[in-house]
Amino acid sequence: MEDTVGYTSSEFVEVRFKNTRKQFFKQENLRLSEGDVVAVEASPGHDIGTVSLSGDLVLLQMRKRKVDAATSEFKKIYRKASEADIDTW
């Protein structure tokens, strides 16, 4: 599935954090799937969350929540979480 602005569904993921907070991220150079624990950019520092959606469903959720892939700024996914990150989390 491709969005109208030329983004593919594999470029975005939805990450779920504690307290049911969810946020969209653009992934670069990572192959993430649902259930992966990731370290992401936060203000300040970084945060740990779990990938809750990937693929075509992410673009559908973005449209539902009126998030425009062309104009929105997305924070970065730094890496898959290490054991130390998960222990601290």
Phi, psi and omega in degrees: 000136179236135180285166184294338182264009175094009177271144177262159184294338181282352182278342186237148172223157173253130181247133179256134180247180175300158180063029175061015176288137179230150181209150179266143179225148174264125182264139179228127176061021176233143174253100183252146175228168182301135180098346178292138176266128186231154172259127184234162177293136176220175180240109354272162173081227181221166181224160180244134179212177181244134177293118182259334178218145172213166178081208185298328182297331180296315180296323177295317178294322179296318178295318181299320181268008177058044175261117181270117182297332183282326186251343181282148174263130182250137176285164187270151167263118183287311186187171168291143185293140177274172178301321179297319178298316183292320179297318179292322181296000000 
